[in-house]
Amino acid sequence: MSVNTVQIPKTLPIVPIKNKVLFPGTALPLQIGRKDTAQLMQRIYKSVDNKDSKYLVGCVPVKPPAPTTTNSEQTNTFSKKVNEEILNQSTPTSELHEYGCAARIIRLERPELQDLAISLKSTGRELFIILQDLKLPVQMLTQLQRFIDGASAGSLADLLLNAIKEELGERDDASTEGDDIADLTRRLQEAGLTPEADKAAQRELKRLKRMHPTQAEYQIVRTYLEWLSEIPWSKGTSDTIDIDKARSQLEEDHYGLEAVKKRILEFLAVLKLKNDMKGPILCLLGPPGVGKTSLGKSIANALGRKFHRISLGGVRDEAEIRGHRRTYLGAMPGLIAQGLRRVGVNNPVFLLGHLSLHGDPSAALLEVLDPEQNNTFNDHYLNVPLDLSKVLFIATANQIDPISPPLLDRMELIRISGYTFEEKVHIANRHLLPKQIKYHGLEPGYVNISDEVLLKIATGYTCEAGVRNLEREIAGVCRAKAVEYAYANDNGKKDTYRPEVTINDIVTILGVEKFNNDIAERTTNPGVVTGLAWTATGSGGILFIEATQMPGKGNLKLTGKSKLGEVIKESAQISISWVRAHSFQLGITTASTESTFFSQRDVHIHFPSGAVAKDGPSAGVALITALVSLFTHRCVPPTTAMTGEITLRGQVLPVGGIKEKIIAAHRAGINKVILPSRNRKDVDGDVPVNVKENIKIVYVDNVYDVLQAAFDGEKIWMELSSIVGVENEDKESAYSVISEGLRHLELIAS
């Protein structure tokens, strides 16, 4: 092929260079310190008529001299002396390399306090001729010629690499790299970064431009810049707080929960008036399936904000909240930064679910949930302050005990108790049944379930505080009706399809009842008492206690020790001690048998349903009643349940979870509940009216009140005056009885 080139003379002045090499297509600045070399270069440069033609010289590297000493200091000193020096004196040809490069003198100047500075630029003609001999593609040689002629300001090596990639079909990589950097720059400009974030982004962007895409750190820096560009630093939604709309939204989405709705409306009203997010963080505390997550969604809808749920269940590392440092392989931002990126706004509603199930990232959560600190939240991956003050955080938890006190101090608890059967029927009619009908491809009216049938499903096939299992059972009924409808439709017998679901159909579809009424089936036996407990899931439950006695050595045995907590074991010890101290007054022992009665008997207390963990002081009154029932051979009605903590002096102390326990009793068919007097306020404020109408609640202050209420008003103990008058016929015996009674009083006082 013919190429128009600049003619290079056959003979060129040779400029030997030491310690440097001039490659084709590159420029090489040099400092000239020797006078003869400087004079020669100036003479050459002045002899050219047209200064724009750039006089040509030949640059040939000098072979390094053979080392004459092993002393490293001498070698380093010699290298520093000859570095950046051009030799113009007579140099033996044996010391020159065989190949050199023609170059133009593009700049020659002499600063006042510096040596002569010269800049050489290779013509690249030699390499071009070699490439022609290699018979490379014409398109590649044409691009190379344009570059050599000065049409391109890039590097010859980059141009050659791009030409080879284009020939191999990989040319888009270089252009894509440039496009990606330009796109990243544009996205960073449009992201509205804070000054600190913008400073970090510009620093990393400069680093990225100097890197080659094949470098290991290139993708790390690029990913970091992408995260910075996608975080919503200044993008948000406008709040539309309408109290009436919020009230309607809550009433539409949730049945019951009046106290919870009231507190949420108060929170929204204060938020509207203050116009800032500095306030208590709401924590919805309740058993699974009672609607904690859906309440958070309703709050987001009422505010017109985006909603995002972050599950903290199983989170054990602080880095999962704060993010990993970029020095680690596979580092990524924390859950908070990921949530902001996903929703795309800086003021969403974040629901922190399962707060009581996390490991120990409490230190990170303290900063997230503290309004005084979260405006400068530091994610370890981003390494720039992140403003979370506009985010509305709502937490949910099933239990309060696993939450650390400092974290609990930053939140306001809103307790959500379980639902009654009547509330479950309303929820099923309004929400669960229409949802499952639509989910299974049916039309409204294709499945009709009466309240009686829904109540049967709730009582016979579920035993929970929430409605999740109820929804699963309703889904099973809908699947069965979908099969019936599809069969009738395929066979042209739509008229035979029956949308109504009866109680008999429920037995056919769901099988036999999974949960029976334990209370109704229990027989009346001495030593058997029904207690009320608060389970680990936050719901109430029935706790059966069975006691029996046998000949032995006065030992107390508790079954199910692996599932019994330390507190309930202590309650059992307190109960047996109180009964032994008052055995004479209760008629269990006489003066002659008191010293040997308990030492010759072992007592065994059993808690059925041993697979369920039990703990807490609530079973104290039930344990004492079971022991008294056992030793006095009196029976407690199975429909009577009780709860309360006891002391050695016989006082009954208040306990928690009253609403959950009474609802559980109502669920189990209990018609009489014995409670501590100091829990009266909990009953008046929290327990639904329909539940209180169906259950008789008896308030007690001490153990004697408990026993009288448990045995249907029967007074089974003797007063002190009666004890004194038992043997008043004999004065000596009377004194003995009085001293016995005083001894019992001393035991009680102790």
Secondary structure, DSSP 4 states (H G I P E B T S, - for coil): ---------SS--EEEESS----TT-EEEEEE--HHHHHHHHHHHHT-S-GGG--EEEEEEBPPPPP----HHHHHHHHHHHTT-B--S---GGGB-S--EEEEEEEEE--TTS-EEEEEEE--HHHHHHHHHTT--HHHHHHHHHHHTTS--S-HHHHHHHHHHHHTT-THHHHHHHHHHHHHHHHHHHTT--HHHHHHHHHHHHHHHHS-TTSHHHHHHHHHHHHHHHS-SS--------HHHHHHHHHHH-SS-HHHHHHHHHHHHHHHHH-S--SPEEEEE--TTSSHHHHHHHHHHHHT--EEEEE-TT---THHHH---TTSTT----HHHHHHHHH-SSS-EEEEE-GGG--S-HHHHHHHH-TTTGGGEE-TTT-SEE--TT-EEEEEES-STTS-HHHHHTEEEEE--PPPHHHHHHHIIIIIHHHHHHHTTPPTTS-EE-HHHHHHHHHHS---SSSHHHHHHHHHHHHHHHHHHHHHHHTT-GGG---EE-HHHHHHHH-S-S---HHHH----TTEEEEEEE-TTS-EEEEEEEEEEEESSS-EEES-GGGB-HHHHHHHHHHHHHHHHTTTTTTS--TTTHHHHTTTEEEEEE-SSTTS-B-STTBHHHHHHHHHHHHHT----TTEEE-BEE-TT-BEE--S-HHHHHHHHHHHT--EEEEEGGGHHHHHHHS-HHHHHHSEEEEESBHHHHHHHHTTT---S--HHHHHTTTTTSHHHHHHHHHHHHHHHHHHH-
